[in-house]
Amino acid sequence: MALFNKRILPDIRFPAQSRFGILFLFIMVFIAVSFLTRAILFVIAFDHLDITLGRFLGIFGIGFFFDIVTVLYYCIPLTLFLMVVPDKLLKTRVLRWLATFGFAFFTYIILFNAAAEYFFFEEFGVRFNFIAVDYLVYTREVVKNIIESYPMTPLLLTLLAITIAITVGLRKQIGKSLLSPGTWKARLGTGIIILFLSGISFSFVEQDWSHFSTNNYDNTLAENGIYDFFAAFRNNRLNYAAFYPTEGKDTACSSLRDLLKEPDGTFKSSNPLDITQRLKEDAPEKLMNLVFIVEESLSGSFMGHFGNTDKLTPRFDELAEKSLFFTRLYATGTRTTRGLEAITLSLPPTPGRSIIKRPHNENLFSLSTVLKPRGYDMIFLYGGYGYFDNMNYFYTHNGFRKVDRSDLSDREITFENAWGVCDEDMFNRCLKEFDETSAKGRPFCAVIMTTSNHRPYTYPEGKIDIPSHTGRKGAVKYADYATGKFLDDAETHPWFENTIFVVVADHCASSMGKRALSVDRYHIPLFIYSPGHIKPQKVNTQCSQIDITPTVLDLMEIEYDSLFFGRDILDMKPEEGRAFIATYSRMGYLKGDRLVILDVKKKSSVYLIDPKTFTPSLIKLDSQLVTDAIAYYQGAYEQEQKSKK
């Protein structure tokens, strides 16, 4: 065939003697920067790694492979350019300057990405993932947050100086490569090889090839951040039935009905595919006001009650003695939207993004479905702009009205940062909203999402004994102060006596641990507080965020037809306790000290969790436990699909 004729051999001369030399120089820069980035992250994560020679070689060997794969994608536009531009045109001053500028531009992008990966890893303990994709979408908050958190001007100028130094240092080699003669057939052959390798990589290389270790830090260091970013962008939603272990629909639903059955519930149909159960109450309904305070990033580990000695949460520790305090509650995920999803919909997480961020998420069975027909004013309140993470759309299309930063007047704002107004300002607006609704004789149900416990960790000065903008500890203590003040202020309002306050975190401050699902990184506190109505008690049953709404509705003696997957925690026997913890792709089912992980490629595994160190040990599959996990997650996926029809 003509393609293999000697006259069409690829141009494989030494880079400086070939027009593709500029491409190979770029590859060298990319590999060098990627190696340096990995080495720096290796040092940062060293205490979390399980270092052996094999794992060291795995981190850097597999990492090198993914760097090559990634740079092949980068090379596609430059390869096409070098394939089609004739020698005469390429040798013109304008085009040589344009090619050199392109080299410098992409070098700057690589360096900027390396810096971004460093700060992202410092914050989240992982390479780029769905969080990075979300941050790209919501540029206003993210850019402002970055500017407030980091010294951006010196950083960008430093990166520019390094870029100029690299480009100037390689200018002779770049010039020689662009002036090198070559036949169109030879450059066609070289270009086809590069494009072929890029296509093969895209078609066959999978992200989980980097998952060679049981230590999650080992795996993330072996990845390439740019590759991970685009992998996350491509896989923002996964079809459960296609990727995860399943049971026959009848079997799964039958098992699910057994798992969801409440002592006071009766299934409305004998159809095994219908999980609707009527939850009956003996006492009259108590149409009390209901206030959910969803605290940003309030890990259980911040509380003195759970052993923290920094005295960051005096008000929360005090609240633990005055409320129903749940000591073994677990967040369903690692993002705010997962927490809000679990509380509002009482559904286990499904693979990919939260339902809050997906299309066709209107008119779902939710907290509003139960309370709005009873005359409740349903309100979602957020100190930032609620278009972030699609929160406003979700809540306003599921029976709530919204109040966010855009609804606050200038005189209502005493302090704000990238994420919105401080918690005190938002809580003051909440008091106003509740007064107005109560004056109309209506009960209200509010979901309040706080913002202050978030980078850049800034808040009003003089409120606590830790200066603003000094780190997470100050933000936690300010959030504690603001919530305590809100409860004190609420006590002076007439509606307080008929109100249940639910205080819970959306997720932990950091979910990254050595393992794919580190159980301790999902542990959060839950308080249900209503003096005069709810007797203080510590509840040690293992439970989930999805159980909060069914528990509160039962405390209010509400009778309703339920499609919730959560259960009333106070009606659960200790041995019935369980929790759901997940990342974007791994679904975890925690029951006692056993953790089932359902993963892509229809994998399932069971681990024994050490109660003190939370270290998992792989054990023999427990078929019943795996079946229960599948029933929950497959059922949640099918319930979501059914709601869209």
Secondary structure as a PSIPRED ss2 file (coil, helix, strand):
# PSIPRED VFORMAT (PSIPRED V4.0)

   1 M C   1.000  0.000  0.000
   2 A H   0.000  1.000  0.000
   3 L H   0.000  1.000  0.000
   4 F H   0.000  1.000  0.000
   5 N C   1.000  0.000  0.000
   6 K H   0.000  1.000  0.000
   7 R H   0.000  1.000  0.000
   8 I H   0.000  1.000  0.000
   9 L C   1.000  0.000  0.000
  10 P C   1.000  0.000  0.000
  11 D C   1.000  0.000  0.000
  12 I C   1.000  0.000  0.000
  13 R C   1.000  0.000  0.000
  14 F C   1.000  0.000  0.000
  15 P H   0.000  1.000  0.000
  16 A H   0.000  1.000  0.000
  17 Q H   0.000  1.000  0.000
  18 S C   1.000  0.000  0.000
  19 R C   1.000  0.000  0.000
  20 F C   1.000  0.000  0.000
  21 G H   0.000  1.000  0.000
  22 I H   0.000  1.000  0.000
  23 L H   0.000  1.000  0.000
  24 F H   0.000  1.000  0.000
  25 L H   0.000  1.000  0.000
  26 F H   0.000  1.000  0.000
  27 I H   0.000  1.000  0.000
  28 M H   0.000  1.000  0.000
  29 V H   0.000  1.000  0.000
  30 F H   0.000  1.000  0.000
  31 I H   0.000  1.000  0.000
  32 A H   0.000  1.000  0.000
  33 V H   0.000  1.000  0.000
  34 S H   0.000  1.000  0.000
  35 F H   0.000  1.000  0.000
  36 L H   0.000  1.000  0.000
  37 T H   0.000  1.000  0.000
  38 R H   0.000  1.000  0.000
  39 A H   0.000  1.000  0.000
  40 I H   0.000  1.000  0.000
  41 L H   0.000  1.000  0.000
  42 F H   0.000  1.000  0.000
  43 V H   0.000  1.000  0.000
  44 I H   0.000  1.000  0.000
  45 A C   1.000  0.000  0.000
  46 F H   0.000  1.000  0.000
  47 D H   0.000  1.000  0.000
  48 H H   0.000  1.000  0.000
  49 L C   1.000  0.000  0.000
  50 D C   1.000  0.000  0.000
  51 I C   1.000  0.000  0.000
  52 T C   1.000  0.000  0.000
  53 L H   0.000  1.000  0.000
  54 G H   0.000  1.000  0.000
  55 R H   0.000  1.000  0.000
  56 F H   0.000  1.000  0.000
  57 L H   0.000  1.000  0.000
  58 G H   0.000  1.000  0.000
  59 I H   0.000  1.000  0.000
  60 F H   0.000  1.000  0.000
  61 G H   0.000  1.000  0.000
  62 I H   0.000  1.000  0.000
  63 G H   0.000  1.000  0.000
  64 F H   0.000  1.000  0.000
  65 F H   0.000  1.000  0.000
  66 F H   0.000  1.000  0.000
  67 D H   0.000  1.000  0.000
  68 I H   0.000  1.000  0.000
  69 V H   0.000  1.000  0.000
  70 T H   0.000  1.000  0.000
  71 V H   0.000  1.000  0.000
  72 L H   0.000  1.000  0.000
  73 Y H   0.000  1.000  0.000
  74 Y H   0.000  1.000  0.000
  75 C H   0.000  1.000  0.000
  76 I H   0.000  1.000  0.000
  77 P H   0.000  1.000  0.000
  78 L H   0.000  1.000  0.000
  79 T H   0.000  1.000  0.000
  80 L H   0.000  1.000  0.000
  81 F H   0.000  1.000  0.000
  82 L H   0.000  1.000  0.000
  83 M H   0.000  1.000  0.000
  84 V H   0.000  1.000  0.000
  85 V C   1.000  0.000  0.000
  86 P C   1.000  0.000  0.000
  87 D H   0.000  1.000  0.000
  88 K H   0.000  1.000  0.000
  89 L H   0.000  1.000  0.000
  90 L H   0.000  1.000  0.000
  91 K C   1.000  0.000  0.000
  92 T C   1.000  0.000  0.000
  93 R H   0.000  1.000  0.000
  94 V H   0.000  1.000  0.000
  95 L H   0.000  1.000  0.000
  96 R H   0.000  1.000  0.000
  97 W H   0.000  1.000  0.000
  98 L H   0.000  1.000  0.000
  99 A H   0.000  1.000  0.000
 100 T H   0.000  1.000  0.000
 101 F H   0.000  1.000  0.000
 102 G H   0.000  1.000  0.000
 103 F H   0.000  1.000  0.000
 104 A H   0.000  1.000  0.000
 105 F H   0.000  1.000  0.000
 106 F H   0.000  1.000  0.000
 107 T H   0.000  1.000  0.000
 108 Y H   0.000  1.000  0.000
 109 I H   0.000  1.000  0.000
 110 I H   0.000  1.000  0.000
 111 L H   0.000  1.000  0.000
 112 F H   0.000  1.000  0.000
 113 N H   0.000  1.000  0.000
 114 A H   0.000  1.000  0.000
 115 A H   0.000  1.000  0.000
 116 A H   0.000  1.000  0.000
 117 E H   0.000  1.000  0.000
 118 Y H   0.000  1.000  0.000
 119 F H   0.000  1.000  0.000
 120 F H   0.000  1.000  0.000
 121 F H   0.000  1.000  0.000
 122 E H   0.000  1.000  0.000
 123 E H   0.000  1.000  0.000
 124 F H   0.000  1.000  0.000
 125 G C   1.000  0.000  0.000
 126 V C   1.000  0.000  0.000
 127 R C   1.000  0.000  0.000
 128 F C   1.000  0.000  0.000
 129 N C   1.000  0.000  0.000
 130 F H   0.000  1.000  0.000
 131 I H   0.000  1.000  0.000
 132 A H   0.000  1.000  0.000
 133 V H   0.000  1.000  0.000
 134 D H   0.000  1.000  0.000
 135 Y H   0.000  1.000  0.000
 136 L H   0.000  1.000  0.000
 137 V H   0.000  1.000  0.000
 138 Y C   1.000  0.000  0.000
 139 T H   0.000  1.000  0.000
 140 R H   0.000  1.000  0.000
 141 E H   0.000  1.000  0.000
 142 V H   0.000  1.000  0.000
 143 V H   0.000  1.000  0.000
 144 K H   0.000  1.000  0.000
 145 N H   0.000  1.000  0.000
 146 I H   0.000  1.000  0.000
 147 I H   0.000  1.000  0.000
 148 E H   0.000  1.000  0.000
 149 S H   0.000  1.000  0.000
 150 Y C   1.000  0.000  0.000
 151 P C   1.000  0.000  0.000
 152 M H   0.000  1.000  0.000
 153 T H   0.000  1.000  0.000
 154 P H   0.000  1.000  0.000
 155 L H   0.000  1.000  0.000
 156 L H   0.000  1.000  0.000
 157 L H   0.000  1.000  0.000
 158 T H   0.000  1.000  0.000
 159 L H   0.000  1.000  0.000
 160 L H   0.000  1.000  0.000
 161 A H   0.000  1.000  0.000
 162 I H   0.000  1.000  0.000
 163 T H   0.000  1.000  0.000
 164 I H   0.000  1.000  0.000
 165 A H   0.000  1.000  0.000
 166 I H   0.000  1.000  0.000
 167 T H   0.000  1.000  0.000
 168 V H   0.000  1.000  0.000
 169 G H   0.000  1.000  0.000
 170 L C   1.000  0.000  0.000
 171 R H   0.000  1.000  0.000
 172 K H   0.000  1.000  0.000
 173 Q H   0.000  1.000  0.000
 174 I H   0.000  1.000  0.000
 175 G H   0.000  1.000  0.000
 176 K H   0.000  1.000  0.000
 177 S H   0.000  1.000  0.000
 178 L H   0.000  1.000  0.000
 179 L H   0.000  1.000  0.000
 180 S C   1.000  0.000  0.000
 181 P C   1.000  0.000  0.000
 182 G C   1.000  0.000  0.000
 183 T C   1.000  0.000  0.000
 184 W H   0.000  1.000  0.000
 185 K H   0.000  1.000  0.000
 186 A H   0.000  1.000  0.000
 187 R H   0.000  1.000  0.000
 188 L H   0.000  1.000  0.000
 189 G H   0.000  1.000  0.000
 190 T H   0.000  1.000  0.000
 191 G H   0.000  1.000  0.000
 192 I H   0.000  1.000  0.000
 193 I H   0.000  1.000  0.000
 194 I H   0.000  1.000  0.000
 195 L H   0.000  1.000  0.000
 196 F H   0.000  1.000  0.000
 197 L H   0.000  1.000  0.000
 198 S H   0.000  1.000  0.000
 199 G H   0.000  1.000  0.000
 200 I H   0.000  1.000  0.000
 201 S H   0.000  1.000  0.000
 202 F H   0.000  1.000  0.000
 203 S H   0.000  1.000  0.000
 204 F H   0.000  1.000  0.000
 205 V C   1.000  0.000  0.000
 206 E C   1.000  0.000  0.000
 207 Q H   0.000  1.000  0.000
 208 D H   0.000  1.000  0.000
 209 W H   0.000  1.000  0.000
 210 S H   0.000  1.000  0.000
 211 H C   1.000  0.000  0.000
 212 F C   1.000  0.000  0.000
 213 S C   1.000  0.000  0.000
 214 T C   1.000  0.000  0.000
 215 N C   1.000  0.000  0.000
 216 N H   0.000  1.000  0.000
 217 Y H   0.000  1.000  0.000
 218 D H   0.000  1.000  0.000
 219 N H   0.000  1.000  0.000
 220 T H   0.000  1.000  0.000
 221 L H   0.000  1.000  0.000
 222 A C   1.000  0.000  0.000
 223 E C   1.000  0.000  0.000
 224 N C   1.000  0.000  0.000
 225 G H   0.000  1.000  0.000
 226 I H   0.000  1.000  0.000
 227 Y H   0.000  1.000  0.000
 228 D H   0.000  1.000  0.000
 229 F H   0.000  1.000  0.000
 230 F H   0.000  1.000  0.000
 231 A H   0.000  1.000  0.000
 232 A H   0.000  1.000  0.000
 233 F H   0.000  1.000  0.000
 234 R H   0.000  1.000  0.000
 235 N C   1.000  0.000  0.000
 236 N C   1.000  0.000  0.000
 237 R E   0.000  0.000  1.000
 238 L C   1.000  0.000  0.000
 239 N C   1.000  0.000  0.000
 240 Y H   0.000  1.000  0.000
 241 A H   0.000  1.000  0.000
 242 A H   0.000  1.000  0.000
 243 F H   0.000  1.000  0.000
 244 Y C   1.000  0.000  0.000
 245 P C   1.000  0.000  0.000
 246 T C   1.000  0.000  0.000
 247 E C   1.000  0.000  0.000
 248 G C   1.000  0.000  0.000
 249 K H   0.000  1.000  0.000
 250 D H   0.000  1.000  0.000
 251 T H   0.000  1.000  0.000
 252 A H   0.000  1.000  0.000
 253 C H   0.000  1.000  0.000
 254 S H   0.000  1.000  0.000
 255 S H   0.000  1.000  0.000
 256 L H   0.000  1.000  0.000
 257 R H   0.000  1.000  0.000
 258 D H   0.000  1.000  0.000
 259 L H   0.000  1.000  0.000
 260 L H   0.000  1.000  0.000
 261 K C   1.000  0.000  0.000
 262 E C   1.000  0.000  0.000
 263 P C   1.000  0.000  0.000
 264 D C   1.000  0.000  0.000
 265 G E   0.000  0.000  1.000
 266 T E   0.000  0.000  1.000
 267 F E   0.000  0.000  1.000
 268 K C   1.000  0.000  0.000
 269 S C   1.000  0.000  0.000
 270 S C   1.000  0.000  0.000
 271 N C   1.000  0.000  0.000
 272 P C   1.000  0.000  0.000
 273 L C   1.000  0.000  0.000
 274 D C   1.000  0.000  0.000
 275 I C   1.000  0.000  0.000
 276 T C   1.000  0.000  0.000
 277 Q E   0.000  0.000  1.000
 278 R E   0.000  0.000  1.000
 279 L E   0.000  0.000  1.000
 280 K C   1.000  0.000  0.000
 281 E C   1.000  0.000  0.000
 282 D C   1.000  0.000  0.000
 283 A C   1.000  0.000  0.000
 284 P C   1.000  0.000  0.000
 285 E C   1.000  0.000  0.000
 286 K C   1.000  0.000  0.000
 287 L C   1.000  0.000  0.000
 288 M C   1.000  0.000  0.000
 289 N E   0.000  0.000  1.000
 290 L E   0.000  0.000  1.000
 291 V E   0.000  0.000  1.000
 292 F E   0.000  0.000  1.000
 293 I E   0.000  0.000  1.000
 294 V E   0.000  0.000  1.000
 295 E E   0.000  0.000  1.000
 296 E C   1.000  0.000  0.000
 297 S C   1.000  0.000  0.000
 298 L C   1.000  0.000  0.000
 299 S C   1.000  0.000  0.000
 300 G H   0.000  1.000  0.000
 301 S H   0.000  1.000  0.000
 302 F H   0.000  1.000  0.000
 303 M C   1.000  0.000  0.000
 304 G H   0.000  1.000  0.000
 305 H H   0.000  1.000  0.000
 306 F H   0.000  1.000  0.000
 307 G C   1.000  0.000  0.000
 308 N C   1.000  0.000  0.000
 309 T C   1.000  0.000  0.000
 310 D C   1.000  0.000  0.000
 311 K C   1.000  0.000  0.000
 312 L C   1.000  0.000  0.000
 313 T C   1.000  0.000  0.000
 314 P H   0.000  1.000  0.000
 315 R H   0.000  1.000  0.000
 316 F H   0.000  1.000  0.000
 317 D H   0.000  1.000  0.000
 318 E H   0.000  1.000  0.000
 319 L H   0.000  1.000  0.000
 320 A H   0.000  1.000  0.000
 321 E C   1.000  0.000  0.000
 322 K C   1.000  0.000  0.000
 323 S C   1.000  0.000  0.000
 324 L E   0.000  0.000  1.000
 325 F E   0.000  0.000  1.000
 326 F E   0.000  0.000  1.000
 327 T E   0.000  0.000  1.000
 328 R E   0.000  0.000  1.000
 329 L E   0.000  0.000  1.000
 330 Y E   0.000  0.000  1.000
 331 A C   1.000  0.000  0.000
 332 T C   1.000  0.000  0.000
 333 G C   1.000  0.000  0.000
 334 T C   1.000  0.000  0.000
 335 R C   1.000  0.000  0.000
 336 T H   0.000  1.000  0.000
 337 T H   0.000  1.000  0.000
 338 R H   0.000  1.000  0.000
 339 G H   0.000  1.000  0.000
 340 L H   0.000  1.000  0.000
 341 E H   0.000  1.000  0.000
 342 A H   0.000  1.000  0.000
 343 I H   0.000  1.000  0.000
 344 T H   0.000  1.000  0.000
 345 L H   0.000  1.000  0.000
 346 S C   1.000  0.000  0.000
 347 L C   1.000  0.000  0.000
 348 P C   1.000  0.000  0.000
 349 P C   1.000  0.000  0.000
 350 T C   1.000  0.000  0.000
 351 P C   1.000  0.000  0.000
 352 G E   0.000  0.000  1.000
 353 R C   1.000  0.000  0.000
 354 S C   1.000  0.000  0.000
 355 I H   0.000  1.000  0.000
 356 I H   0.000  1.000  0.000
 357 K H   0.000  1.000  0.000
 358 R C   1.000  0.000  0.000
 359 P C   1.000  0.000  0.000
 360 H C   1.000  0.000  0.000
 361 N C   1.000  0.000  0.000
 362 E C   1.000  0.000  0.000
 363 N C   1.000  0.000  0.000
 364 L C   1.000  0.000  0.000
 365 F C   1.000  0.000  0.000
 366 S C   1.000  0.000  0.000
 367 L H   0.000  1.000  0.000
 368 S H   0.000  1.000  0.000
 369 T H   0.000  1.000  0.000
 370 V H   0.000  1.000  0.000
 371 L H   0.000  1.000  0.000
 372 K H   0.000  1.000  0.000
 373 P H   0.000  1.000  0.000
 374 R H   0.000  1.000  0.000
 375 G C   1.000  0.000  0.000
 376 Y C   1.000  0.000  0.000
 377 D E   0.000  0.000  1.000
 378 M E   0.000  0.000  1.000
 379 I E   0.000  0.000  1.000
 380 F E   0.000  0.000  1.000
 381 L E   0.000  0.000  1.000
 382 Y E   0.000  0.000  1.000
 383 G C   1.000  0.000  0.000
 384 G C   1.000  0.000  0.000
 385 Y C   1.000  0.000  0.000
 386 G C   1.000  0.000  0.000
 387 Y C   1.000  0.000  0.000
 388 F H   0.000  1.000  0.000
 389 D H   0.000  1.000  0.000
 390 N H   0.000  1.000  0.000
 391 M H   0.000  1.000  0.000
 392 N H   0.000  1.000  0.000
 393 Y H   0.000  1.000  0.000
 394 F H   0.000  1.000  0.000
 395 Y H   0.000  1.000  0.000
 396 T H   0.000  1.000  0.000
 397 H C   1.000  0.000  0.000
 398 N C   1.000  0.000  0.000
 399 G C   1.000  0.000  0.000
 400 F C   1.000  0.000  0.000
 401 R E   0.000  0.000  1.000
 402 K E   0.000  0.000  1.000
 403 V E   0.000  0.000  1.000
 404 D C   1.000  0.000  0.000
 405 R H   0.000  1.000  0.000
 406 S H   0.000  1.000  0.000
 407 D H   0.000  1.000  0.000
 408 L C   1.000  0.000  0.000
 409 S C   1.000  0.000  0.000
 410 D H   0.000  1.000  0.000
 411 R H   0.000  1.000  0.000
 412 E H   0.000  1.000  0.000
 413 I C   1.000  0.000  0.000
 414 T C   1.000  0.000  0.000
 415 F C   1.000  0.000  0.000
 416 E E   0.000  0.000  1.000
 417 N E   0.000  0.000  1.000
 418 A C   1.000  0.000  0.000
 419 W C   1.000  0.000  0.000
 420 G E   0.000  0.000  1.000
 421 V E   0.000  0.000  1.000
 422 C C   1.000  0.000  0.000
 423 D H   0.000  1.000  0.000
 424 E H   0.000  1.000  0.000
 425 D H   0.000  1.000  0.000
 426 M H   0.000  1.000  0.000
 427 F H   0.000  1.000  0.000
 428 N H   0.000  1.000  0.000
 429 R H   0.000  1.000  0.000
 430 C H   0.000  1.000  0.000
 431 L H   0.000  1.000  0.000
 432 K H   0.000  1.000  0.000
 433 E H   0.000  1.000  0.000
 434 F H   0.000  1.000  0.000
 435 D H   0.000  1.000  0.000
 436 E H   0.000  1.000  0.000
 437 T H   0.000  1.000  0.000
 438 S H   0.000  1.000  0.000
 439 A H   0.000  1.000  0.000
 440 K C   1.000  0.000  0.000
 441 G C   1.000  0.000  0.000
 442 R C   1.000  0.000  0.000
 443 P C   1.000  0.000  0.000
 444 F E   0.000  0.000  1.000
 445 C E   0.000  0.000  1.000
 446 A E   0.000  0.000  1.000
 447 V E   0.000  0.000  1.000
 448 I E   0.000  0.000  1.000
 449 M E   0.000  0.000  1.000
 450 T C   1.000  0.000  0.000
 451 T C   1.000  0.000  0.000
 452 S C   1.000  0.000  0.000
 453 N C   1.000  0.000  0.000
 454 H C   1.000  0.000  0.000
 455 R C   1.000  0.000  0.000
 456 P C   1.000  0.000  0.000
 457 Y C   1.000  0.000  0.000
 458 T C   1.000  0.000  0.000
 459 Y C   1.000  0.000  0.000
 460 P C   1.000  0.000  0.000
 461 E C   1.000  0.000  0.000
 462 G C   1.000  0.000  0.000
 463 K C   1.000  0.000  0.000
 464 I C   1.000  0.000  0.000
 465 D C   1.000  0.000  0.000
 466 I C   1.000  0.000  0.000
 467 P C   1.000  0.000  0.000
 468 S C   1.000  0.000  0.000
 469 H C   1.000  0.000  0.000
 470 T C   1.000  0.000  0.000
 471 G C   1.000  0.000  0.000
 472 R H   0.000  1.000  0.000
 473 K H   0.000  1.000  0.000
 474 G H   0.000  1.000  0.000
 475 A H   0.000  1.000  0.000
 476 V H   0.000  1.000  0.000
 477 K H   0.000  1.000  0.000
 478 Y H   0.000  1.000  0.000
 479 A H   0.000  1.000  0.000
 480 D H   0.000  1.000  0.000
 481 Y H   0.000  1.000  0.000
 482 A H   0.000  1.000  0.000
 483 T H   0.000  1.000  0.000
 484 G H   0.000  1.000  0.000
 485 K H   0.000  1.000  0.000
 486 F H   0.000  1.000  0.000
 487 L H   0.000  1.000  0.000
 488 D H   0.000  1.000  0.000
 489 D H   0.000  1.000  0.000
 490 A H   0.000  1.000  0.000
 491 E C   1.000  0.000  0.000
 492 T C   1.000  0.000  0.000
 493 H C   1.000  0.000  0.000
 494 P H   0.000  1.000  0.000
 495 W H   0.000  1.000  0.000
 496 F H   0.000  1.000  0.000
 497 E H   0.000  1.000  0.000
 498 N H   0.000  1.000  0.000
 499 T E   0.000  0.000  1.000
 500 I E   0.000  0.000  1.000
 501 F E   0.000  0.000  1.000
 502 V E   0.000  0.000  1.000
 503 V E   0.000  0.000  1.000
 504 V E   0.000  0.000  1.000
 505 A E   0.000  0.000  1.000
 506 D C   1.000  0.000  0.000
 507 H C   1.000  0.000  0.000
 508 C C   1.000  0.000  0.000
 509 A C   1.000  0.000  0.000
 510 S C   1.000  0.000  0.000
 511 S C   1.000  0.000  0.000
 512 M C   1.000  0.000  0.000
 513 G C   1.000  0.000  0.000
 514 K C   1.000  0.000  0.000
 515 R C   1.000  0.000  0.000
 516 A C   1.000  0.000  0.000
 517 L C   1.000  0.000  0.000
 518 S C   1.000  0.000  0.000
 519 V H   0.000  1.000  0.000
 520 D H   0.000  1.000  0.000
 521 R H   0.000  1.000  0.000
 522 Y H   0.000  1.000  0.000
 523 H E   0.000  0.000  1.000
 524 I E   0.000  0.000  1.000
 525 P E   0.000  0.000  1.000
 526 L E   0.000  0.000  1.000
 527 F E   0.000  0.000  1.000
 528 I E   0.000  0.000  1.000
 529 Y E   0.000  0.000  1.000
 530 S C   1.000  0.000  0.000
 531 P C   1.000  0.000  0.000
 532 G C   1.000  0.000  0.000
 533 H C   1.000  0.000  0.000
 534 I C   1.000  0.000  0.000
 535 K C   1.000  0.000  0.000
 536 P C   1.000  0.000  0.000
 537 Q E   0.000  0.000  1.000
 538 K E   0.000  0.000  1.000
 539 V E   0.000  0.000  1.000
 540 N C   1.000  0.000  0.000
 541 T C   1.000  0.000  0.000
 542 Q C   1.000  0.000  0.000
 543 C E   0.000  0.000  1.000
 544 S E   0.000  0.000  1.000
 545 Q H   0.000  1.000  0.000
 546 I H   0.000  1.000  0.000
 547 D H   0.000  1.000  0.000
 548 I H   0.000  1.000  0.000
 549 T H   0.000  1.000  0.000
 550 P H   0.000  1.000  0.000
 551 T H   0.000  1.000  0.000
 552 V H   0.000  1.000  0.000
 553 L H   0.000  1.000  0.000
 554 D H   0.000  1.000  0.000
 555 L H   0.000  1.000  0.000
 556 M C   1.000  0.000  0.000
 557 E C   1.000  0.000  0.000
 558 I C   1.000  0.000  0.000
 559 E C   1.000  0.000  0.000
 560 Y E   0.000  0.000  1.000
 561 D E   0.000  0.000  1.000
 562 S E   0.000  0.000  1.000
 563 L C   1.000  0.000  0.000
 564 F C   1.000  0.000  0.000
 565 F C   1.000  0.000  0.000
 566 G C   1.000  0.000  0.000
 567 R C   1.000  0.000  0.000
 568 D C   1.000  0.000  0.000
 569 I H   0.000  1.000  0.000
 570 L H   0.000  1.000  0.000
 571 D H   0.000  1.000  0.000
 572 M C   1.000  0.000  0.000
 573 K C   1.000  0.000  0.000
 574 P H   0.000  1.000  0.000
 575 E H   0.000  1.000  0.000
 576 E H   0.000  1.000  0.000
 577 G C   1.000  0.000  0.000
 578 R C   1.000  0.000  0.000
 579 A E   0.000  0.000  1.000
 580 F E   0.000  0.000  1.000
 581 I E   0.000  0.000  1.000
 582 A E   0.000  0.000  1.000
 583 T C   1.000  0.000  0.000
 584 Y C   1.000  0.000  0.000
 585 S C   1.000  0.000  0.000
 586 R C   1.000  0.000  0.000
 587 M E   0.000  0.000  1.000
 588 G E   0.000  0.000  1.000
 589 Y E   0.000  0.000  1.000
 590 L E   0.000  0.000  1.000
 591 K E   0.000  0.000  1.000
 592 G C   1.000  0.000  0.000
 593 D C   1.000  0.000  0.000
 594 R E   0.000  0.000  1.000
 595 L E   0.000  0.000  1.000
 596 V E   0.000  0.000  1.000
 597 I E   0.000  0.000  1.000
 598 L E   0.000  0.000  1.000
 599 D E   0.000  0.000  1.000
 600 V C   1.000  0.000  0.000
 601 K C   1.000  0.000  0.000
 602 K C   1.000  0.000  0.000
 603 K E   0.000  0.000  1.000
 604 S E   0.000  0.000  1.000
 605 S E   0.000  0.000  1.000
 606 V E   0.000  0.000  1.000
 607 Y E   0.000  0.000  1.000
 608 L E   0.000  0.000  1.000
 609 I E   0.000  0.000  1.000
 610 D C   1.000  0.000  0.000
 611 P C   1.000  0.000  0.000
 612 K C   1.000  0.000  0.000
 613 T C   1.000  0.000  0.000
 614 F C   1.000  0.000  0.000
 615 T C   1.000  0.000  0.000
 616 P E   0.000  0.000  1.000
 617 S E   0.000  0.000  1.000
 618 L E   0.000  0.000  1.000
 619 I E   0.000  0.000  1.000
 620 K C   1.000  0.000  0.000
 621 L C   1.000  0.000  0.000
 622 D C   1.000  0.000  0.000
 623 S H   0.000  1.000  0.000
 624 Q H   0.000  1.000  0.000
 625 L H   0.000  1.000  0.000
 626 V H   0.000  1.000  0.000
 627 T H   0.000  1.000  0.000
 628 D H   0.000  1.000  0.000
 629 A H   0.000  1.000  0.000
 630 I H   0.000  1.000  0.000
 631 A H   0.000  1.000  0.000
 632 Y H   0.000  1.000  0.000
 633 Y H   0.000  1.000  0.000
 634 Q H   0.000  1.000  0.000
 635 G H   0.000  1.000  0.000
 636 A H   0.000  1.000  0.000
 637 Y H   0.000  1.000  0.000
 638 E H   0.000  1.000  0.000
 639 Q H   0.000  1.000  0.000
 640 E H   0.000  1.000  0.000
 641 Q H   0.000  1.000  0.000
 642 K H   0.000  1.000  0.000
 643 S H   0.000  1.000  0.000
 644 K C   1.000  0.000  0.000
 645 K C   1.000  0.000  0.000
